[in-house]
Amino acid sequence: MSRALLETSTGIFRFQLRVPESPQRGHDLPDPWEGPEQCHAGFCLFSNPEAGGGLSLITTPRIAHLIATSKEIPESTGIEPEAFYEAEVPSKGSGLIANRTIRKGEVIMQRGPVLLIQSVPHIDLEPGRRLELYQAAVDRLPEPMRSRFLRQTGDTVYDKVEKNSFRVFLDGDRKHSIHLGLFPDVSKFNHDCRPNVHYRISDLTHTTVAVRDIPAGEELTISYIYGLKPRAERLEQLSEWGFMCTCPQCALSEPEAGASDNRIRQIKMLEDEIEELVAKGAPLLRPELGARLVELYREKRLDAYMAPALTRAALLYSMFGHEERAREYAREAVGALEREVGPRAGDLGPMRALARDPKSHWSWAVKVTSGDKKAAAAAAAAGRRRNGTLGARSGGERARLGKGKREKEKGVRG
Ligand SMILES: C[S@@+](CC[C@H](N)C(=O)[O-])C[C@H]1O[C@@H](n2cnc3c(N)ncnc32)[C@H](O)[C@@H]1O
């Protein structure tokens, strides 16, 4: 055992983060990790045939060390494999179809990655060299994981990474944290702008959860992007993956798409209005605005993005002293937070407390017009939802390093 592991728990973490960026440190990785191999500009190949079903990394020695010594590779779990099956879906290639009714809240899959690639070599490496490195990373995977990786859509290994990866943050906000993660089972979900399944990634665990009841025969879909955008923007963003979205929302006629885009604008205007009213402590603020917001999200079938709207409605009703409505929305917010953000969601505790006993909650009856400190705190909490921890983007977006993002990532982190 290395000296790092003899430290106290917080000490271990700090000590690990001080491991220098030198390929030589890779030999510290515990068995059966292999590497560093094939290093280029500080990024090397590391592999472990026994982690999950096999795991290869193209990253810095420091991050490989962090993964090998302190990150848990999850067991593959979820609902029984017979609950869905793979089949051809018109105009989308293959996809996943429900074989029984899958209930809202059921965890469909929980998976660990089989390949993690730091974003800098993905962007910067010379293409020939990069393909060689990716091929070596895939060759290190044991069967059947290697075949499962190769079954993903895409002509070359590089193309498969481009078309199937999710963004994974491995080291908080630190340099080199952003990685592309490949989860071959999850790659079989096609995209829909109004998905019936939500995904979240926490550390190395990718979790997919049903966001509404899904009848047998219906396709299981996730959204590769944040869905609350006008159709043209969604189509443009999705085209970066090299496909033209054919989901029902994208296939609407022009007049229908116009009406749908208007609804989205209406939602954004209402969110801004609430935010402004709570920020100003304006007398026009009413709890019914929260209810209307939830209604609009529901009308637009935004089942995968309900947590911010429900949390906001619960807080508004509590601030205005409406016990039953506050309790009802808080209960629903708890379910949505669990599905969309997961058990570590920052707002879960406060929403559970509000659902249990609104009158003891800090937000109870503190109308923003009263001007006291509690009111200001409640107002801030109800108003910050769109950009706060809950953020409407709780599902994240698929890893797509388009030109702008590539430049940003290089500038900010690389
Ligand atoms: C991650 S894969 C999904 C599984 C893939 N259909 C397969 O056969 O393995 C992404 C690819 O699926 C297809 N796809 C997914 N969602 C789609 C959609 N909404 N419309 C059209 N094609 C879609 C595109 O070819 C896209 O590049």
PDBQT file of the ligand as one rigid body, heavy atoms in Angstrom, charges set to zero:
ROOT
HETATM    1  C1  LIG A 501     -25.923   6.776 -29.296  1.00  0.00    +0.000 C 
HETATM    2  S1  LIG A 501     -26.477   6.169 -30.799  1.00  0.00    +0.000 S 
HETATM    3  C2  LIG A 501     -28.024   5.495 -30.426  1.00  0.00    +0.000 C 
HETATM    4  C3  LIG A 501     -28.157   4.049 -30.864  1.00  0.00    +0.000 C 
HETATM    5  C4  LIG A 501     -28.092   3.837 -32.353  1.00  0.00    +0.000 C 
HETATM    6  N1  LIG A 501     -29.386   4.083 -32.980  1.00  0.00    +0.000 N 
HETATM    7  C5  LIG A 501     -27.605   2.451 -32.727  1.00  0.00    +0.000 C 
HETATM    8  O1  LIG A 501     -28.091   1.885 -33.702  1.00  0.00    +0.000 OA
HETATM    9  O2  LIG A 501     -26.707   1.949 -32.062  1.00  0.00    +0.000 OA
HETATM   10  C6  LIG A 501     -26.798   7.661 -31.640  1.00  0.00    +0.000 C 
HETATM   11  C7  LIG A 501     -27.197   7.498 -33.086  1.00  0.00    +0.000 C 
HETATM   12  O3  LIG A 501     -28.521   6.988 -33.174  1.00  0.00    +0.000 OA
HETATM   13  C8  LIG A 501     -29.270   7.690 -34.191  1.00  0.00    +0.000 C 
HETATM   14  N2  LIG A 501     -30.326   8.482 -33.518  1.00  0.00    +0.000 N 
HETATM   15  C9  LIG A 501     -30.524   8.604 -32.180  1.00  0.00    +0.000 A 
HETATM   16  N3  LIG A 501     -31.583   9.367 -31.917  1.00  0.00    +0.000 NA
HETATM   17  C10 LIG A 501     -32.088   9.780 -33.105  1.00  0.00    +0.000 A 
HETATM   18  C11 LIG A 501     -33.174  10.633 -33.482  1.00  0.00    +0.000 A 
HETATM   19  N4  LIG A 501     -33.954  11.217 -32.584  1.00  0.00    +0.000 N 
HETATM   20  N5  LIG A 501     -33.380  10.831 -34.799  1.00  0.00    +0.000 NA
HETATM   21  C12 LIG A 501     -32.603  10.233 -35.747  1.00  0.00    +0.000 A 
HETATM   22  N6  LIG A 501     -31.545   9.437 -35.444  1.00  0.00    +0.000 NA
HETATM   23  C13 LIG A 501     -31.289   9.199 -34.138  1.00  0.00    +0.000 A 
HETATM   24  C14 LIG A 501     -28.270   8.588 -34.872  1.00  0.00    +0.000 C 
HETATM   25  O4  LIG A 501     -27.742   7.885 -35.961  1.00  0.00    +0.000 OA
HETATM   26  C15 LIG A 501     -27.207   8.807 -33.814  1.00  0.00    +0.000 C 
HETATM   27  O5  LIG A 501     -25.948   9.112 -34.349  1.00  0.00    +0.000 OA
ENDROOT
TORSDOF 0
